[in-house]
Amino acid sequence: MSVKPVKIAVIGYGWWGKTIVATLEQSPLVKVVMVIESDPKVRELAAQKGLKDEFVTGESFEEAIANPNVEAVILCTPHLFHASQIQAAAKAGKHVFCEKPLCLTYADAKASIAACESANLILGIGHERRFEPAVIALREEIKKGTLGHILQIEANFSQDKFFALAPDNWRLSNKLAPVGPLTATGIHLVDLAIAILGPAESVWARLGTLGSNFENGDTLAITLAFPNGTTALISAILATPFDGRFCVYGSKGWTEIRDLTHPENPTGWVVSTKLRDQDKTSNFLEPAPAVRNNLEAFANAVRGVAPYPVTHQEMLANVGAIEAIMRSAQTKTIEKIQG
């Protein structure tokens, strides 16, 4: 049975907004019918590339949520605006897919989720790492007990893409994107740790500006503590060439996922596993469109085909963790996580 595609407005046509629009060109489940961009220079460039021939374009978020042809919005906007935009969209009866982070405070996240729940609307989140084949397979093996009792997680997500940004880009702003390595990349690893271990209870974080002049930092180390005694050690760096690694250690063995390239343009993953009394194995997994798969899972939830696989409780746990990480980076002490 065919499902009618969900009509979407993409809010923000910057780096990631362009990526979203491009990946959805191949989707039978999501149709972009509107693009909103407040920067006139970006709108002019989009028009030169023929964007206006395909989409109704506008300048303001309000145009999108007032458009009766728009069923849902995808927020590719500065993090600081997410809470107000989610709640305004929900009030207008629009489903919301929000790029990470959902919000910058636990209180804002709780209010945003409540707004969607009270209007019976679907809320999606840009945690596309959950939709990578290697991560899906790892979580299945953990459920089956292949690795035994999970002891610790070690992970890294580094990149140097932000050196190409203009100095006044919002992604380098302390106000709009605080603790840059966290909200840019580290948040994905925090989310995966929560997906496997549940909500964390406390965190110690250290932020430095060691390889750039980014005002929101470029080097971040995080130690997340979980109630059952396990720990996630996470590194996120914005001043070194790309590296991506996610490793889970258990009482019976360990599995490591290595990204061959940045998830924006995936070229596959190498998954290595070592179980007790067995030889180490390494396998290559073909690339897959995790970003599109996440958006299509959102569309299926909107159409009632299947529940959206990231729960509201997990979204809250993630925001609670990032809020505590931001505090810890300032206080240089262990901070409790709300939740």
GINOR-V478985 format. One record per backbone hydrogen bond with DSSP energy under -0.5 kcal/mol. NH is the residue of the N-H (numbers start at 1). CO is the residue of the C=O. Records with the same first field share a line. If there is no record, write none. Layout:
NH: CO / CO
//
This chain:
6: 29
8: 6 / 31
9: 72
10: 34
11: 9 / 74
12: 10 / 36
18: 14
19: 15
20: 16
21: 17
22: 18
23: 19
24: 20
25: 21 / 22
26: 23
27: 24
31: 6
33: 8 / 31
34: 8
35: 56
36: 10
37: 58
40: 38
43: 39
44: 40
45: 41
46: 42
47: 43
48: 44
49: 45
50: 47
51: 46
53: 50
54: 50 / 51
55: 51
56: 33
57: 55
58: 35
63: 60
64: 60
65: 61
66: 62
67: 63 / 64
68: 66
70: 67
71: 7 / 69
72: 7
73: 95
74: 9
75: 73 / 97
76: 11 / 74
79: 176
80: 176
81: 78
82: 79
85: 81
86: 82
87: 83
88: 84
89: 85
90: 86
91: 87
92: 88
93: 90
94: 89
95: 71
96: 122
97: 73
98: 96 / 124
99: 75
109: 105
110: 106
111: 107
112: 108
113: 109
114: 110
115: 111
116: 112
117: 113
118: 114
119: 115
120: 117
121: 116
124: 96
126: 98
127: 125
128: 126
130: 127
131: 128
132: 129
136: 132
137: 133
138: 134
139: 135
140: 136
141: 137
142: 138
143: 139
144: 140
145: 141 / 142
146: 141
148: 145
151: 249
152: 249
153: 231
154: 247
155: 233
156: 245
157: 235
158: 243
159: 237
163: 160
164: 161
165: 162
169: 166
172: 169
173: 170
177: 173
180: 216
182: 179
183: 179
184: 180
185: 181
186: 181
187: 182
188: 185
189: 185
190: 186
191: 187
192: 188
193: 189
194: 190
195: 191
196: 192
197: 193
198: 194
201: 225
202: 225
203: 335
204: 223
206: 221
208: 219
210: 208
215: 172
217: 214
218: 208
219: 208
220: 236
221: 206
222: 234
223: 204
224: 222 / 232
225: 202
226: 230
227: 199
229: 226
231: 151
232: 224
233: 153
234: 222 / 232
235: 155
236: 220
237: 157
238: 218
239: 218
240: 159
243: 158
245: 156
246: 257
247: 154
248: 255
249: 152
250: 253
251: 149
252: 147
253: 147
254: 274
255: 248
256: 272
257: 246
258: 256 / 270
259: 244
260: 268
265: 262
266: 263
269: 285
270: 258
271: 269 / 283
272: 256 / 270
273: 281
274: 254
276: 252
278: 275
281: 273
283: 271
285: 269
290: 288
293: 289
294: 290
295: 291
296: 292
297: 293
298: 294
299: 295
300: 296
301: 297
302: 298
303: 299
304: 301
305: 300
306: 300
311: 309
315: 311
316: 312
317: 313
318: 314
319: 315
320: 316
321: 317
322: 318
323: 319
324: 320
325: 321
326: 322
327: 323
328: 324
329: 325
330: 326 / 327
331: 327
332: 328
335: 203
337: 201
//
